[in-house]
Amino acid sequence: MRTWQLQEARSQFSTLVDEALEHGPQRVTRHGRAAVVVVSEEEWRRLSTAVPSFGRLLADCPLDDDDLPARRPARALRGTFE
């Protein structure tokens, strides 16, 4: 992955985009630290659909009722915060 300084990325933005399309992700640094990565739309779609959401992971988790600790009623917590 090529790394661009922010000033260089600004002045050569078209080239940066072309490089991302042809050769993959391009890193841009600001003040010497990694700031952003420019990726093609195709790569972004592939990456964003490949990872399930946290909610989907929880919904798909193969837990039985016995795997979780028993819940205390909400009333039992009221006295603990006073």
DRENPA-3360 file (N, C-alpha, C; in nm, 2 decimals, always signed):
BEGIN
1 = MRTWQLQE = +0.08/-0.12/+0.00/+0.00/+0.00/+0.00/+0.09/+0.12/+0.00 ~ +0.06/+0.21/-0.09/+0.14/+0.33/-0.10/+0.09/+0.43/+0.00 ~ +0.19/+0.51/+0.06/+0.15/+0.61/+0.16/+0.18/+0.75/+0.10 ~ +0.08/+0.84/+0.11/+0.09/+0.97/+0.06/+0.08/+1.07/+0.18 ~ +0.16/+1.18/+0.17/+0.15/+1.28/+0.27/+0.03/+1.36/+0.23 ~ -0.04/+1.42/+0.32/-0.17/+1.49/+0.29/-0.15/+1.60/+0.18 ~ -0.04/+1.68/+0.19/-0.02/+1.78/+0.09/-0.01/+1.72/-0.05 ~ +0.06/+1.61/-0.06/+0.08/+1.54/-0.19/-0.05/+1.49/-0.24;
9 = ARSQFSTL = -0.13/+1.43/-0.14/-0.26/+1.38/-0.18/-0.36/+1.48/-0.23 ~ -0.35/+1.60/-0.17/-0.43/+1.71/-0.22/-0.40/+1.76/-0.36 ~ -0.27/+1.77/-0.38/-0.22/+1.83/-0.51/-0.23/+1.72/-0.62 ~ -0.24/+1.60/-0.59/-0.24/+1.49/-0.69/-0.36/+1.40/-0.67 ~ -0.48/+1.46/-0.63/-0.59/+1.38/-0.59/-0.64/+1.29/-0.70 ~ -0.64/+1.33/-0.83/-0.68/+1.24/-0.94/-0.59/+1.12/-0.95 ~ -0.46/+1.14/-0.93/-0.36/+1.03/-0.93/-0.39/+0.94/-0.82 ~ -0.41/+0.99/-0.70/-0.44/+0.91/-0.58/-0.56/+0.82/-0.61;
17 = VDEALEHG = -0.67/+0.88/-0.67/-0.79/+0.80/-0.70/-0.76/+0.70/-0.80 ~ -0.68/+0.73/-0.90/-0.64/+0.63/-1.01/-0.56/+0.52/-0.94 ~ -0.47/+0.55/-0.85/-0.39/+0.45/-0.79/-0.48/+0.35/-0.70 ~ -0.58/+0.41/-0.63/-0.67/+0.33/-0.55/-0.75/+0.24/-0.64 ~ -0.79/+0.29/-0.76/-0.87/+0.20/-0.85/-0.79/+0.09/-0.91 ~ -0.66/+0.12/-0.95/-0.58/+0.03/-1.02/-0.50/-0.06/-0.93 ~ -0.45/-0.01/-0.81/-0.36/-0.09/-0.73/-0.41/-0.12/-0.59 ~ -0.52/-0.07/-0.55/-0.58/-0.10/-0.42/-0.56/+0.02/-0.32;
25 = PQRVTRHG = -0.59/-0.01/-0.20/-0.59/+0.10/-0.10/-0.47/+0.19/-0.09 ~ -0.49/+0.31/-0.07/-0.38/+0.41/-0.06/-0.40/+0.48/+0.08 ~ -0.29/+0.49/+0.16/-0.29/+0.55/+0.29/-0.25/+0.69/+0.28 ~ -0.31/+0.78/+0.35/-0.28/+0.92/+0.36/-0.24/+0.96/+0.50 ~ -0.13/+1.02/+0.52/-0.08/+1.06/+0.65/-0.10/+1.21/+0.67 ~ -0.12/+1.25/+0.80/-0.13/+1.39/+0.84/-0.04/+1.41/+0.95 ~ +0.06/+1.50/+0.94/+0.16/+1.52/+1.04/+0.24/+1.40/+1.08 ~ +0.26/+1.32/+0.98/+0.34/+1.20/+0.99/+0.27/+1.08/+1.05;
33 = RAAVVVVS = +0.14/+1.09/+1.08/+0.06/+0.98/+1.13/-0.04/+0.93/+1.03 ~ -0.07/+0.80/+1.03/-0.17/+0.75/+0.94/-0.31/+0.82/+0.97 ~ -0.38/+0.87/+0.87/-0.50/+0.94/+0.89/-0.62/+0.87/+0.83 ~ -0.61/+0.84/+0.70/-0.72/+0.78/+0.63/-0.66/+0.68/+0.52 ~ -0.75/+0.59/+0.48/-0.71/+0.50/+0.37/-0.82/+0.52/+0.26 ~ -0.78/+0.55/+0.14/-0.86/+0.57/+0.02/-0.88/+0.43/-0.05 ~ -1.00/+0.39/-0.06/-1.03/+0.26/-0.13/-1.13/+0.28/-0.24 ~ -1.13/+0.19/-0.34/-1.23/+0.20/-0.45/-1.37/+0.17/-0.39;
41 = EEEWRRLS = -1.47/+0.21/-0.47/-1.61/+0.18/-0.43/-1.63/+0.03/-0.42 ~ -1.57/-0.04/-0.52/-1.59/-0.18/-0.52/-1.53/-0.25/-0.40 ~ -1.41/-0.20/-0.36/-1.34/-0.26/-0.24/-1.42/-0.22/-0.12 ~ -1.47/-0.10/-0.11/-1.55/-0.06/+0.01/-1.68/-0.15/+0.02 ~ -1.75/-0.17/-0.09/-1.87/-0.26/-0.08/-1.83/-0.40/-0.04 ~ -1.72/-0.45/-0.09/-1.68/-0.59/-0.05/-1.65/-0.59/+0.10 ~ -1.58/-0.49/+0.15/-1.54/-0.49/+0.29/-1.66/-0.47/+0.38 ~ -1.75/-0.38/+0.34/-1.86/-0.34/+0.43/-1.97/-0.45/+0.44;
49 = TAVPSFGR = -1.98/-0.53/+0.33/-2.08/-0.64/+0.34/-2.02/-0.77/+0.39 ~ -1.89/-0.78/+0.40/-1.83/-0.90/+0.44/-1.83/-0.92/+0.59 ~ -1.84/-0.81/+0.67/-1.84/-0.82/+0.81/-1.98/-0.79/+0.86 ~ -2.04/-0.89/+0.94/-2.17/-0.87/+0.99/-2.18/-0.77/+1.10 ~ -2.29/-0.71/+1.12/-2.31/-0.61/+1.22/-2.30/-0.68/+1.36 ~ -2.28/-0.60/+1.46/-2.28/-0.66/+1.60/-2.41/-0.72/+1.63 ~ -2.52/-0.65/+1.60/-2.65/-0.71/+1.62/-2.67/-0.84/+1.55 ~ -2.63/-0.85/+1.43/-2.64/-0.98/+1.35/-2.56/-1.09/+1.42;
57 = LLADCPLD = -2.44/-1.06/+1.47/-2.36/-1.15/+1.54/-2.43/-1.20/+1.67 ~ -2.49/-1.11/+1.74/-2.56/-1.15/+1.86/-2.68/-1.24/+1.83 ~ -2.76/-1.20/+1.73/-2.88/-1.27/+1.69/-2.84/-1.41/+1.64 ~ -2.73/-1.43/+1.58/-2.68/-1.56/+1.53/-2.61/-1.64/+1.63 ~ -2.58/-1.59/+1.75/-2.50/-1.66/+1.85/-2.58/-1.78/+1.90 ~ -2.51/-1.90/+1.90/-2.58/-2.02/+1.94/-2.58/-2.04/+2.09 ~ -2.64/-1.95/+2.16/-2.65/-1.97/+2.31/-2.78/-2.03/+2.35 ~ -2.78/-2.11/+2.45/-2.90/-2.17/+2.51/-2.93/-2.08/+2.63;
65 = DDDLPARR = -3.05/-2.09/+2.68/-3.09/-2.02/+2.80/-3.00/-2.05/+2.92 ~ -2.95/-2.17/+2.93/-2.86/-2.20/+3.04/-2.73/-2.14/+3.03 ~ -2.69/-2.09/+2.92/-2.56/-2.03/+2.90/-2.54/-1.89/+2.96 ~ -2.65/-1.82/+2.99/-2.65/-1.69/+3.04/-2.69/-1.69/+3.19 ~ -2.63/-1.60/+3.27/-2.66/-1.60/+3.41/-2.81/-1.55/+3.43 ~ -2.87/-1.59/+3.54/-3.00/-1.55/+3.57/-3.01/-1.40/+3.59 ~ -3.12/-1.33/+3.54/-3.13/-1.19/+3.56/-3.20/-1.16/+3.69 ~ -3.16/-1.05/+3.75/-3.23/-1.01/+3.87/-3.34/-0.91/+3.83;
73 = PARALRGT = -3.45/-0.91/+3.90/-3.55/-0.81/+3.86/-3.50/-0.67/+3.88 ~ -3.55/-0.58/+3.80/-3.50/-0.44/+3.80/-3.53/-0.37/+3.94 ~ -3.63/-0.41/+4.01/-3.66/-0.36/+4.14/-3.55/-0.39/+4.24 ~ -3.48/-0.50/+4.22/-3.37/-0.54/+4.31/-3.25/-0.44/+4.30 ~ -3.24/-0.37/+4.19/-3.13/-0.28/+4.18/-3.15/-0.14/+4.23 ~ -3.28/-0.10/+4.26/-3.31/+0.03/+4.30/-3.24/+0.08/+4.43 ~ -3.23/-0.01/+4.53/-3.17/+0.03/+4.65/-3.02/+0.04/+4.65 ~ -2.95/-0.02/+4.55/-2.81/-0.02/+4.54/-2.74/+0.11/+4.50;
81 = FE = -2.82/+0.20/+4.45/-2.76/+0.33/+4.39/-2.79/+0.45/+4.48 ~ -2.86/+0.43/+4.59/-2.90/+0.54/+4.68/-2.79/+0.57/+4.78;
% end
